[in-house]
Amino acid sequence: MDIIERSECVYYGAPIPRNPGLLTVLCLVFDKVHFPGAYLPMGGYDKTALQQEIDRLGTLPSDGSTQQLIGLLNFTKDYRLPLDGILEYPDDGDTVFGARDPETAKLAHRLHELHFPPRKNVIPSYTPSHLKGIPGSEESVVYAGPFFLEARAINYASEKGLPLLDDGMGIALPFAAPYKDNASSLATLLAIESAALVLPDMPVLRPQELVDFRVENEKELRNFRASMLRYARTLNSDISDGADTEEVLRKARFLADSEIAPTLHDLNRDLTNPNRPWLKRMADGVRITSSVVVGVLTGGLIGQTAAEGLKNAMLSEVEARDSKMEAAKRNGLYYLAKAKAIGK
């Protein structure tokens, strides 16, 4: 995959972006974002009936799982169809809820053991998947449970040779690795860091606004992603061999502030132009505030060895906790990015 022409990632840790601000950033930085381990229908149901079910769920005692389900149903209703092709859901309902992938299950168990080491006389129980039928239709929202969703994302990214993007708000990936000499990883880091430079003035775009902006600024966004690859060479020469995450981020932010910010002037101006249709259609005026920072906070790796090799190394690495970092260093498929939460 040519990162200049196509920039894609696999979202790790959640079946949908966790908030509208993060969704806006993802749709500007990437051509496509993949969400394996979930199935959200694009139609085949009555929106009024779905809204009534959402309202009913809202009257129930609130807990984390209920709030997650309400969020998924709202996202299905408002975002799934208009953002199809930008947000990719590769699995169908039967894949998520019915068929069991032994390799994904094994990795899910290993991820659980990494976070919750085995205890004597304790047998953990798992919920591999969840299904919520939409009233009055044959459609359902289906999504993998904790650890299974993360394991599916890792395996899918391995199969497709795509980077994993971690928003830092869920189950952490069990490895990190240096950015040195990983051009794609550095380019993506710079793209996310550079996006933070326009966030203080950037509106939280709704689905149609996102589509319109991408269409009307296709050339500018393509040039933006290409320029990140060129700047990656500069950043790579600035960081030392074995540089830790702190050094990489410090130098990436300096480069973004000193050299990249001027190149974003026109893109930022177009985003915030009050005469543009995507702003005219905004009714609530919600905007990302200046206190928001989106940045890569944890190191990562991307694309140098075969996908199957990394998948096996990943399993080995989780099983052998003491050698996690060395196993990651021997491979290069993923970058690990972590963004601060962006609230409504």
HELIX and SHEET records of a PDB file:
HELIX    1   1 PRO A   20  VAL A   29  1                                  10    
HELIX    2   2 LYS A   47  GLY A   58  1                                  12    
HELIX    3   3 GLY A   64  PHE A   75  1                                  12    
HELIX    4   4 THR A   76  ARG A   80  3                                   5    
HELIX    5   5 GLY A   93  PHE A   97  1                                   5    
HELIX    6   6 PRO A  102  HIS A  115  1                                  14    
HELIX    7   7 PHE A  148  LYS A  160  1                                  13    
HELIX    8   8 ALA A  183  VAL A  198  1                                  16    
HELIX    9   9 LEU A  199  ASP A  201  5                                   3    
HELIX   10  10 PRO A  207  GLU A  216  1                                  10    
HELIX   11  11 GLU A  218  ASP A  238  1                                  21    
HELIX   12  12 THR A  245  LEU A  255  1                                  11    
HELIX   13  13 ALA A  256  ILE A  260  3                                   5    
HELIX   14  14 ALA A  261  LEU A  264  5                                   4    
HELIX   15  15 HIS A  265  LEU A  271  1                                   7    
HELIX   16  16 PRO A  277  LYS A  280  1                                   4    
HELIX   17  17 ALA A  307  GLU A  319  1                                  13    
HELIX   18  18 ARG A  321  SER A  323  5                                   3    
HELIX   19  19 LYS A  324  LYS A  329  1                                   6    
SHEET    1   A 4 LEU A  87  GLU A  88  0                                        
SHEET    2   A 4 LYS A  32  HIS A  34  1                                        
SHEET    3   A 4 GLU A   8  TYR A  12  1                                        
SHEET    4   A 4 LEU A 164  ASP A 166  1                                        
SHEET    1   B 3 ALA A  38  TYR A  39  0                                        
SHEET    2   B 3 SER A 140  ALA A 144 -1                                        
SHEET    3   B 3 SER A 129  GLY A 133 -1                                        
END                                                                             
